[in-house]
Amino acid sequence: MADEKQAATRRKHQLSLKNDRQALTMEGVVNVESFDDQEVVVETDAGMLFVRGENLHIKELNLETGALQVTGTVHGLEYAGDTIAKKGKGLLGRLFR
C-alpha cells in the first residue's frame, strides 16, 4: 500500500540541465544505484540513466518525491534498459515470461 502511494505521488521522469551543464535536476527518480565523482547511475521511471562527467556531487536526493539534484560538469547522459512499467516483477517475473 505504501509503495502504491509513493508511485502515485511521483511525477513522470524529466530532466533539466542548466548553468553551462553544471546543474542537473531530475524528477521521476526511483533509486540511485551508485555514484562517484565521474558517474551517477540512477534508476528512473524511464529506465536506467548513466550521468557521466567531472566533479559530480549529489546535492539533493528525495526518493519520496523522486527528485535528484546533481552538481558538477555533465559530459553525457545515457539511458539503458526498459522502463520500470515494462520490467517483469523481479527475478520471478523474468524466469516465468
C-alpha positions in Angstrom: 0.0 0.0 0.0 2.8 2.4 0.9 4.6 1.6 -2.5 1.4 2.5 -4.4 1.1 5.8 -2.5 4.8 6.6 -3.3 4.3 5.7 -7.0 1.1 7.9 -7.2 3.0 10.9 -5.7 5.9 10.5 -8.1 5.9 12.7 -11.2 6.8 11.5 -14.7 10.5 11.5 -15.4 12.0 14.7 -16.7 15.5 16.4 -16.8 16.8 19.9 -16.6 20.4 20.7 -17.4 21.4 24.3 -16.6 24.3 26.7 -15.9 26.5 25.5 -18.8 26.0 21.8 -17.8 26.9 22.4 -14.2 23.5 21.7 -12.6 21.3 18.7 -13.4 17.8 18.4 -11.8 15.7 15.3 -12.3 12.2 14.1 -11.4 10.9 10.5 -11.6 13.9 9.1 -9.7 13.3 5.7 -8.2 16.8 4.9 -6.8 20.4 5.8 -7.0 22.3 2.6 -7.8 25.8 4.0 -7.5 27.7 7.3 -7.7 31.2 8.7 -7.6 32.8 12.0 -8.9 32.7 10.7 -12.5 29.4 8.8 -12.8 26.0 8.6 -11.2 23.8 5.6 -12.0 20.1 6.4 -11.5 17.0 4.2 -11.8 14.2 6.3 -13.2 10.6 5.9 -14.3 12.1 5.9 -17.9 14.8 3.3 -17.3 18.4 3.3 -16.0 20.2 6.6 -16.5 24.0 7.0 -16.6 25.2 10.5 -15.9 28.9 11.0 -16.7 31.1 13.9 -16.1 33.6 15.5 -13.7 33.4 16.5 -10.0 29.8 15.2 -9.8 28.1 15.5 -6.4 24.6 14.7 -5.3 23.4 17.9 -3.9 19.8 16.7 -3.0 18.0 13.4 -3.2 14.4 12.8 -2.2 13.2 9.3 -3.1 9.7 10.1 -1.7 9.1 12.8 -4.3 11.5 11.3 -6.9 13.7 14.4 -7.0 17.5 14.5 -7.5 20.0 17.4 -8.0 23.5 16.8 -9.2 26.2 19.4 -9.5 29.5 19.2 -11.4 30.3 19.2 -15.1 28.0 16.9 -17.0 29.6 15.4 -20.2 26.9 12.8 -21.1 23.6 11.3 -20.3 22.8 7.7 -21.4 19.6 5.6 -20.9 19.8 1.8 -20.8 17.2 -0.8 -20.3 13.4 -0.8 -20.1 11.2 1.4 -18.1 10.0 0.2 -14.7 6.5 -0.3 -16.0 7.8 -2.7 -18.7 10.0 -4.7 -16.4 9.0 -8.1 -15.1 8.3 -8.4 -11.3 11.9 -9.1 -10.2 13.7 -12.4 -10.8 10.5 -14.5 -10.8 9.0 -12.2 -13.5 12.0 -12.8 -15.7 12.0 -16.5 -15.1 8.3 -17.1 -15.9 7.9 -15.0 -19.1 
